């Protein structure tokens, strides 16, 4: 191997470590003070040159503080804040506690339930909060002994420990701490939790037999990896070039091949899917990336307080924070459906619909928002679809991205039923994605009943969900002026492309190296 072809990042690794050492991206970047990403680059290059090989992988679970967790760590948990209030003044209702502490009633109710279960608080016959512990179990009005005191201390210690580094490692927690953490941490939809579950996979490398010869040649040549790569005006001006060694310029390096202009393979795939749907009689819809909570969730009968929203960990818009207004009569009809069922024949969710919260602006988290916005103006019978970019906070891996495309569609008509929907799902899975094995499993979505998930089997990644679907509930359709059955689906078009293009990682779809994607598609 010509050592002149080695990059300085590679050379420094080869000179710093010895045969038998185990390397990782994190270790290399820490030891050699590389910038983030440089360790990954260097080890990838060395692996391509067969100077290192992967030796093992290790997955570690961390609990990372969310913005809510940071707020709890700084200002106190809901339980701690309730304790501080009731030690001064008891006899308030839960609604009054929520008003004084400026907290949502669901958070007050959850915190009260936790303290009540542990024997610290109780409700009297007038539904007012009182302290249930004996005076000898209190100190300055706070629980001093017993289950409540232990729990408050446990949560406070976890928050303080996480506050030092922003996260804690699962393996460092005691069994009691792990139990407590299970009630405060979520992997997805963690905006409403104190901790976010983060899984980090560390890849370890060791040197191959070829390393010995290359390392000896580097030692003889005196190349250290600290050589200057280019003579800049600054170096000329300050004289920093004096006494320094310069990196050799290799004129034998082959030129970069410039391919002729062609469509991006993934872009072409999206156009092919559009053509297929249009040929089947579908009309395309589209809309803005920024939507209100009303159209993104409320119009889809997702209750404003419910955990169902956790699967859509949305990005909020800072400025402006709220839409000016929501169209009538849809606002009033949807609000009525949430509160008491309205004219839908349902009992609703039985809570007071927040007409201010519903105006909050977010980045679209699901393509179904456009289905909802299309219903009031849809033709019956009718078929509609869209290729919609969506945004959710998510851990990026081979099958998840924080922004992604969905193909969203609805079919309206008197004769629309579950068989209609299954036929569409089969078309997507087999004809579009090219899957050989498909299965349908029951699902849950607040806006469809029945609800179905379609799964396909990837030759490398195995089974994964392609998308969700179902028949819209009357609370959705009736509130938006539609009286006939509506079949709806939201399919991850990115995941379909994995199968159709023969790829193994969603990130390859958006790689700068589109030649690799193009070659995979053509093969």
Secondary structure as GFF3:
##gff-version 3
##sequence-region A 1 523
A	DSSP	three_ten_helix	3	5	.	.	.	ID=ss1
A	DSSP	alpha_helix	8	16	.	.	.	ID=ss2
A	DSSP	beta_strand	22	24	.	.	.	ID=ss3
A	DSSP	alpha_helix	25	31	.	.	.	ID=ss4
A	DSSP	alpha_helix	38	48	.	.	.	ID=ss5
A	DSSP	beta_strand	52	65	.	.	.	ID=ss6
A	DSSP	alpha_helix	67	75	.	.	.	ID=ss7
A	DSSP	alpha_helix	78	86	.	.	.	ID=ss8
A	DSSP	alpha_helix	94	101	.	.	.	ID=ss9
A	DSSP	alpha_helix	105	117	.	.	.	ID=ss10
A	DSSP	beta_strand	121	123	.	.	.	ID=ss11
A	DSSP	beta_strand	129	131	.	.	.	ID=ss12
A	DSSP	three_ten_helix	135	137	.	.	.	ID=ss13
A	DSSP	beta_strand	138	139	.	.	.	ID=ss14
A	DSSP	beta_strand	142	143	.	.	.	ID=ss15
A	DSSP	alpha_helix	147	165	.	.	.	ID=ss16
A	DSSP	beta_strand	167	169	.	.	.	ID=ss17
A	DSSP	three_ten_helix	170	172	.	.	.	ID=ss18
A	DSSP	alpha_helix	175	182	.	.	.	ID=ss19
A	DSSP	beta_strand	185	186	.	.	.	ID=ss20
A	DSSP	three_ten_helix	190	192	.	.	.	ID=ss21
A	DSSP	beta_strand	195	207	.	.	.	ID=ss22
A	DSSP	alpha_helix	210	221	.	.	.	ID=ss23
A	DSSP	alpha_helix	233	238	.	.	.	ID=ss24
A	DSSP	alpha_helix	265	279	.	.	.	ID=ss25
A	DSSP	beta_strand	283	284	.	.	.	ID=ss26
A	DSSP	beta_strand	290	292	.	.	.	ID=ss27
A	DSSP	alpha_helix	293	296	.	.	.	ID=ss28
A	DSSP	three_ten_helix	298	300	.	.	.	ID=ss29
A	DSSP	three_ten_helix	307	311	.	.	.	ID=ss30
A	DSSP	alpha_helix	330	340	.	.	.	ID=ss31
A	DSSP	three_ten_helix	357	359	.	.	.	ID=ss32
A	DSSP	beta_strand	361	363	.	.	.	ID=ss33
A	DSSP	alpha_helix	368	375	.	.	.	ID=ss34
A	DSSP	beta_strand	382	391	.	.	.	ID=ss35
A	DSSP	beta_strand	403	412	.	.	.	ID=ss36
A	DSSP	alpha_helix	418	426	.	.	.	ID=ss37
A	DSSP	pi_helix	427	432	.	.	.	ID=ss38
A	DSSP	beta_strand	438	442	.	.	.	ID=ss39
A	DSSP	beta_strand	448	458	.	.	.	ID=ss40
A	DSSP	beta_strand	462	472	.	.	.	ID=ss41
A	DSSP	alpha_helix	474	477	.	.	.	ID=ss42
A	DSSP	three_ten_helix	478	480	.	.	.	ID=ss43
A	DSSP	beta_strand	486	492	.	.	.	ID=ss44
A	DSSP	alpha_helix	493	501	.	.	.	ID=ss45
A	DSSP	three_ten_helix	506	510	.	.	.	ID=ss46
A	DSSP	alpha_helix	514	522	.	.	.	ID=ss47
###
